[in-house]
């Protein structure tokens, strides 16, 4: 439950930053995704380390693992942008929003088994 709430805060941060960078600043969706997701990852790592997994040992190693898992989300979303936005013309905002539940589920499984194991 805590992971879902914390994940929701990271997803919200990620999506808001993406929308601002892509729609307001005109940044390419791939770069806006990488920056928004990086902020969400950092937010989630700190909160999960403190409240969900309650692990404070080897903090640098755990962050690097957590960020590596986060990179899977960045790569997956960017591949979806290539397929749906670039190839099929789907709005990038829809692709970003639709990718979030898939990325969240993948990252939960990977973080539970590797980052905070």
C-alpha positions in Angstrom: 0.0 0.0 0.0 2.8 2.4 0.9 4.6 1.6 -2.3 1.5 2.5 -4.3 1.0 5.8 -2.5 4.7 6.7 -2.8 4.6 5.5 -6.4 1.6 7.8 -7.0 3.5 10.8 -5.8 6.4 9.9 -8.1 4.0 9.3 -11.0 2.3 12.7 -10.4 5.7 14.4 -10.2 6.9 12.6 -13.4 3.7 13.4 -15.3 3.5 17.1 -14.2 7.2 17.7 -15.2 6.7 15.9 -18.5 3.6 17.9 -19.3 5.3 21.2 -18.4 8.5 20.4 -20.3 6.8 18.9 -23.4 3.7 21.0 -23.7 4.8 24.3 -22.2 8.6 24.4 -22.9 8.3 22.5 -26.2 10.9 19.9 -25.2 11.1 16.7 -27.2 9.0 14.0 -25.5 11.9 11.6 -25.1 14.0 14.2 -23.1 11.0 15.4 -21.2 10.2 11.8 -20.2 13.8 11.2 -19.1 13.8 14.3 -16.9 10.4 13.8 -15.4 11.0 10.1 -14.7 14.4 10.9 -13.1 12.7 13.3 -10.7 10.0 10.7 -10.0 12.7 8.0 -9.4 14.6 10.2 -7.0 11.4 11.1 -5.1 10.3 7.5 -4.9 13.7 6.2 -3.8 13.9 8.5 -0.8 10.4 7.9 0.3 10.6 4.1 -0.3 13.9 3.8 1.5 12.4 5.6 4.5 8.8 4.2 4.7 8.2 1.2 2.4 11.2 -1.0 2.6 12.8 0.7 5.6 16.3 0.0 4.4 18.9 2.6 5.0 22.0 0.6 4.6 24.1 0.7 1.4 22.2 3.8 0.3 24.4 4.6 -2.7 24.3 1.0 -4.0 20.5 0.8 -3.5 20.0 4.2 -5.3 22.1 3.0 -8.2 20.0 -0.2 -8.4 16.8 1.8 -8.0 17.8 4.2 -10.8 18.8 1.3 -13.0 15.3 -0.1 -12.5 14.0 3.4 -13.3 15.9 3.4 -16.5 13.9 0.4 -17.6 10.8 2.6 -17.3 12.5 5.4 -19.3 13.5 3.0 -22.0 10.1 1.3 -22.1 8.3 4.6 -22.4 10.6 6.0 -25.0 10.1 2.8 -27.1 6.4 3.4 -26.8 6.9 7.0 -28.0 8.8 5.7 -31.0 6.1 3.2 -31.8 2.9 5.1 -31.0 3.9 8.8 -31.3 6.5 8.8 -34.0 5.3 5.9 -36.2 1.5 6.0 -35.6 1.0 9.7 -34.7 -0.6 9.1 -31.3 -0.4 12.1 -29.0 2.6 11.9 -26.7 0.6 12.9 -23.7 -1.6 9.9 -24.2 1.3 7.6 -24.6 3.0 8.9 -21.5 -0.2 8.5 -19.4 -0.9 5.0 -20.8 2.7 3.9 -20.1 2.6 4.8 -16.4 0.7 1.7 -15.0 2.8 -0.7 -17.0 6.0 1.0 -15.9 4.8 1.1 -12.2 4.1 -2.7 -12.2 7.4 -3.6 -13.8 9.4 -1.3 -11.5 7.6 -2.6 -8.3 8.6 -6.2 -9.2 12.2 -5.3 -10.0 12.7 -3.0 -7.0 11.2 -5.6 -4.6 13.5 -8.3 -5.9 16.7 -6.4 -6.5 16.9 -2.8 -5.2 15.6 -3.4 -1.7 16.2 -7.1 -1.4 
